[in-house]
Amino acid sequence: MNSILDRLQPYPFERLRGLLAGVEASKAHAPLNLSIGEPKHPTPAVIRDAITASLDGLSGYPPTAGSDALREAIAGWLKRRYGLASIDPKTQVLPVLGSREALFAFAQTVIDPRDGGWVVSPNPFYQIYEGAALLAGAQPWFVEQVPENDFRCNWDSVPQAVWSRTRLLYVCSPGNPTGAVMSVDEWRRVFELSDRYGFVIAADECYSEIYLDESAPPTGALQAAQALGRTGYERLVVFSSLSKRSNAPGMRSGFVAGDAAILKRFLLYRTYHGSAMSPTFAAASIAAWNDEAHVQANRAQYRAKFDAVTPVVASVLGTARPEAGFYLWAKVPGGDDQAFCRKLLRQYNVLTLPGSFLAREHEGRNPGAGFVRLALVEPLERCVEAAGRIRSFLSS
């Protein structure tokens, strides 16, 4: 057996089950779940109709590189969304089965296990980054996101000795769980470091289409690269999907885009990896990437939830509306996030996720400790009810 598997830590939700073992949830309250970031809005008709109209696609094997039509639809969306002057659908776009599998598999492509090196990521972070690093034969190095930096990464805090052996940098913008969005100036610094040390940048943009100000969509990595004259997207690959944007997490559809030379190698890996998208879901993906009406309607629902929930939660927890994403990252009184989650479930039957489970202790502290992540994915009335219970819990 692969002994590296023993180094993988329990996933946050496994840890949550262990934390809550023996806790009897309040029977006086209906259960409300704010712990998991799974979109709950109905999958739009444009996707459902495309699936039913394309069932004949189930009779054939899918191409690993995806169909020309799908790559062109993705490239077209990238141009419209980010104002890109050019993106080649044949060489700079590759469909994937959701961003999760691609973020993991990408490390196996980029990192030479004989060399190892470092994989740098934010902290707190999406746990796939760490698992991908370890199973590729590398070591993770964490850059904390804390209130003192407005939950932004201070990349200059990474020692030169680490950067010199860094092979891959995971960047998450908008951030999970903080919702922070990187500026062009922040991207400039990341690109400078990549130029100096030669590492590849994996930009996780899964939450890019869940933002609260329609006039200010989050800046994307490819957009920043173009603005800074990096039109070849050297050592940069972005990851996106339809799960959050289009409320289709079960379809497992996304893409990677960027450096053509890297994507050529990633395609080779995927030829053996076996992750090719069904033609049926490819047709539905084309319909989704070509339609913005359902995405705008989706954002409107999240906006209504943040408008209603944030003032209530902020009256008792340290939190504010994020720039993007569908989480509130909230500081708990007393700083014990795990005790908070247990007591809230016991007294009010509201399930939340301790922030310490989403981070790692690094250089003496866990930057997620003392926070909880609240996912506003349930319908508006249930989110409002959960917020009211949290206020009652902390006001009693």
PEGI-V660474 format. One record per run of one state. SS is the DSSP state (H for helix, E for strand, L for the rest). FROM is the first residue (numbers start at 1). TO is the last residue. Records with the same first field share a line. If there is no record, write none. Layout:
SS=FROM-TO / FROM-TO
This chain:
L=1-2 / 8-11 / 21-31 / 34-44 / 53-54 / 60-67 / 83-92 / 97-97 / 111-117 / 124-127 / 136-138 / 145-146 / 150-154 / 158-159 / 164-165 / 173-183 / 198-199 / 205-210 / 212-220 / 228-235 / 246-248 / 252-253 / 259-259 / 274-278 / 290-292 / 315-317 / 319-323 / 325-326 / 332-332 / 336-336 / 349-349 / 352-352 / 359-360 / 363-364 / 367-370 / 376-379 / 396-396
H=3-7 / 12-20 / 45-52 / 55-59 / 68-82 / 98-110 / 128-135 / 147-149 / 155-157 / 160-163 / 184-197 / 221-227 / 242-245 / 249-251 / 260-273 / 279-289 / 293-314 / 333-335 / 337-348 / 355-358 / 380-395
E=32-33 / 93-96 / 118-123 / 139-144 / 166-172 / 200-204 / 211-211 / 236-241 / 254-258 / 318-318 / 324-324 / 327-331 / 350-351 / 353-354 / 361-362 / 365-366 / 371-375
